[in-house]
Amino acid sequence: MRLAVAKSTLESLLINLQPFLEKKDTSQITSHVLLIASENRLTAKATDQEIGLKIETEHASIQLDGKATANGKKLLDIVRILKEGDIILETIEDTLHIKQEHSKFKLPMFNAEEFPTFPEVDNLPSIELDSMQLIQMFKKVSPAIDTNNPKYELNGALLNIKENEIDVVGTDTRRLAIGKIPNESDTTLSMIIPKKAILEIQKLFFDQIEIHYDETNLIITAPGYYFFTRLINGKYPDYERIIPKSVKHSLTLPKTMIIEAIRQITTISQEIKLTFEPNAIIFKSLGDENSEAVTEVDLETGFEEKFVLAVNSKYLLDFLSHIDTETFTMGLNEPNLPFIVQSGNFSTVIMPIII
């Protein structure tokens, strides 16, 4: 293999592949990127076998077809320190040579034929939906998805495609985030997508995409990109029974004022107490007896008597930072019962702190 490629093109390609590399064990081929020069096109792949990405570019001058592997992190480190301009990549025996003017580097290679294969997309069923709405909903629910939970299924988002709508759900057991988008197809199915995949999808894709699936994989394609992730095998909790069927108190609140009040209090404590009075909401820090933060928002609440609610402010701020409306609704029952915050087709059910 021999090719010339602009530093900016190669650097961008390698940066996108970094999250897909095996980081802990560099003796594995999965710590390498696979480079394929063929048909005037450079293809690069990376996978840790749970998640994978393939990128293709025609912005390379292929002088000799072939394949190479190289440690993905080391190759990026080399490319970063080189100047702007073309970089020559060439395989000589069992090494990849990287050259630019008077600078020369070489990295050992694995046998490219042993690089893990990607799942095939041919003949797989597809999901017909507005993919941009889906990506936006992934962004909204991803803060609520758990990490390192012993119940493995909670470390991902549920994509529940029902007859008339699609639910995107994430939970860390203290809160439950739910986004809804229309289902305009006849497809009905459920799958659990790992959080790591959800985060990478948000970074990679901005335009309409094609989504395919089988029992073990979700595959997303766009011009020049091919992404796959293994699905989580498990049964997601019955999230619909967590959602309050009715609320005793429903308030419409101004987003900006509430965010400002919460952020003032979190200078002292992330755990806060909200006291709803007829004409105001009082925000007060919980925790340290020697420190205190208090602020107040004047507005009509509809409460005739005081209603006190304690909550982890992060859950409220995660919700508020992902809505694009000026107001939102808060539905309350009792101070020790889950409450719901909602804006349009996105809502979060939050467990209060018992005080």
Secondary structure by P-SEA (a helix, b strand, c coil): ccccccaaaaaaaaaaaccccccccccccccbbbbbbcccbbbbbbcccccbbbbbbccccccccccccccaaaaaaaaaaccccbbbbbbcccbbbbbcccbbbbbbbccccccccccccccbbbbbcaaaaaaaaaaaaccccccccccccccbbbbcccccbbbbbbbcccbbbbbbbbbcccccbbbbbcaaaaaaaaaccccbbbbbbcccbbbbbcccbbbbbbccccccccccccccccccbbbbbbaaaaaaaaaaaacccccbbbbbcccbbbbbbccccccbbbbbbbcccccccbbbbbccaaaaaaaaaaccccbbbbbbcccccbbbbbcccbbbbbbbbcc
